[in-house]
Amino acid sequence: MIADYFHRRQLARIGREVGERLEAHPCVQRISFDDVTVPMQVYCYQNFLHHSECRDLIGMIDADAVPSELYRSDRENDTAFRTSYSCNLDRWHPDVLRIDDRICGLTGIDPRRGETLQGQRYAKGQQFKPHHDYFHTDQSYWQKERNSGGQRSWTAMVFLNEPKAGGETEFPQLSFKMMPRTGMLLIWNNMAPDGSPNPYLLHSGNPVVAGTKYIITKWFRRGLWL
């Protein structure tokens, strides 16, 4: 379809523009992967949030978290697929708005393309099995998401604390694990350079072995998120 072609071009442009912006930032590091031929846009920013900001966000998550949901798909009968607790943070709370604006400012993406910040909590044994953040267009949920901002482009995740053991964010096809580090931002483009979904960005929230893990996640869309 013509629309799909232009949407891919738009996603490719978003990827280029955000990547150029991140690589020009003195605090952002690009993570290299030698064993894949497709360019990966994965970056980290140490101490993106202050410890006090992380503590405040943890309190908000604890106050409102409920069992995490899944987009309906062939995984919906796997009760162990996503076992964390999560909540949408109050996007108009001054502290949340400030952090949301900071993420949008770093990427240069119009805030209207961003979904509400989601807070997530993983207790001992809880996990999110390998999945993609982009939408699979052959699934029944796609028609609704297509009309609500369309495909996801970038994912921005901030670790709010460090569990005693486990809880890594793992990209199995890239042979890469990131240990939670308080205040660190991990950000990646879910699309390949041509604007098509990048299957290499399969990732998981590994089971927490000891303690509790807290993160916030923000997803950006191709169009305006409705």
N, C-alpha and C positions, 0 to 999 in steps of 0.2 A: 504494500500500500504506500501511496505517496506520503501520507502523514507519518507513517513509521520511518520512512527514509529521512524526513526532515527532523523527526524526533531524535534519531540516532546522531544526526549531525549536530543537533543542539547539545546532546549529552557529551559528544566528543569535544565540543567547544568548552563546555563547563569544565570538563576534565583538564584541558590544557590551561585554561585561565586560572583555575584554583591551584593546579600544580605549580605554575610559574610563580604565583603569589607565595605559596608555602616555601618553595626553594629559595626565594629571596629573603625570607625571614631569618634573622640570625639565631633564633632559638629553636628552629625546627630542623630536625635531622631526617633525611630520607633513608629508609631501610633498604638495603640491597639484597637481591636474591640471585645467586649465580647459576642456579640449576633450572631456571625457566627462561624461555626465549622471548615471551611476551613481556613488555615493560610493565612493572607493577608500581603503582603510586601508593605507597604506604609510608607514613611519616609518624614521628613521635615528637612531643614537646614536653620536656621535663618541667615539673613545677608550674604547669599551666594554671592550676588552682592553688591557692594558699590552703594550708592545713585547716585553718579556721573556717574557710568556705566549705571544705569537704565535711567537716563536722556538722555544719548547719544543714547541708544537704542530706547527710545520713539521718539526722533527726526528722526531716520531712519525709524521707522514704519510710522510716519506721512507723510514722504516724498514719500513712495511707496505703501501704503495700498490701496487695491481694495476690492470689495465685496468678502467675503469668499466663497469658493467652497465646494461642498460635493462630496464624492465618489458616483457614480450613484447607486441607490438602490431604494427600494420602498418608500423612504422618499423624492425623488427628486421633487415631486410635492408639498411638504409642504414648501412654501416660507418663513415661519416663523421658520423653524427648526434651521437654522444657519444664523443669521443676522449681525454678526460682520464683520469687515474689517480685512484683513490680507495681509501678503507679506512674501516671502522668503527673508531672509537677505543675503547680499553679503558675502558668506562664506569665501572669501579671503580678506575681509576688516580686517586690523590688530586688531581692537577692537572686531569684531565678532569672528575672529579666536582664540583670546585669551580666550574669554568666552566659545567658543565651546570646546577648549582644556581642560578648567577647568572642564566642565561637564564630558567629556570623562575620564579625569584623576580621577575624583571622583568615577565613576562607574567601571573603569578598562576595559571598552568595547573598542575594536578596533575602532578608529574613522571612518574607512571605512564602518562600519556597521551602522553609524548614518546618518539620513536624515539631510538635510539643516535646520538650525534653522529657525523657522517660528515666525514672530511677529504678534500679534493680538491686535486689538483695539475694545473695546465695548463702544459705546456711550449710553446715557440714553435709556432704553427700549430694547437694543440689548442683544441677548442671544445665547447660543448653547444648544439646548434641550438634554435630556439624550441620551447618545451614548457610544459605546465602541471604544477604540482606536485600538484594534486588528481588523484584517480583517475577515469578515464573508465569509467563503470559499464557500458558496452557492450563492454568488453574482457574477454578470458578470465581475466585475473589478478584481476578484481574480486571474485569469489566468495571467494578466499582472503583478500584484504585486508579484505573486508567482515566476516569473522569474526576479524580480527586487529586490532581497534581501529577499523575503519571508515574513513570519509573523513578526509583531511587537512584541518586547519583552518588553522593558522598555519605560516609558514616563517620561521625565524630564520637569517640568514647573516652570518658575520663574515669580513671580509677580513683576512688575516694578513700581507700584504705588498703592495707596489706594483710590478708588472712595469714594465719600461722603456717599453713601449708596448702598447696594446690590452688585451684582457681585460675590457672593460666588461660589467657586467650590464645588459642592455637589455630594456625593455618596449616592443616595437614598436607595440602598439596604444595606448600612452599617450604615444608620442613622447618617451621618457625613457631616458637612459642614466646609470648611476652608475659613475664611475671608482673602481677599487679604492683604498682608503685604509687604511693599516695600523691595525688595531684597531677599525675602524668596523663597527657592527652595522646591517644592513639587514633589516627585518622587515615582513612583509605578511600580510594575511588572504586566503587563497585563495578564500574564499566571499563572495558578495554579501550585502547586508544581510538578505535573506530566508533565508539559509542554503543557497542553491543555489550550485553552482560558478560562479565569476566568470571568464568567458572573457577579459576584459580583462587578466588577470594572466599572460597568455602572456609568457614571458621567455626570454632566452638568455644563455649565457656566451660572449661574442664571442671570436673567435680571438685568442690572444696574438700580438702582432707581434714583440716583443723581450722577453727575460727569461723568468721563470716566475711564475705566479700560484698562490697558495695560499689556500684558504678552508676554513671549517668550516660545516656546515649542520645544523640541527636541525628536524625536522618534528614537528608535533603532530597527534594524531588526535582524532576526536570522542569515542571511548571509550578504554578502557584498552588500550594497545598490548601485544600478546601475541607 
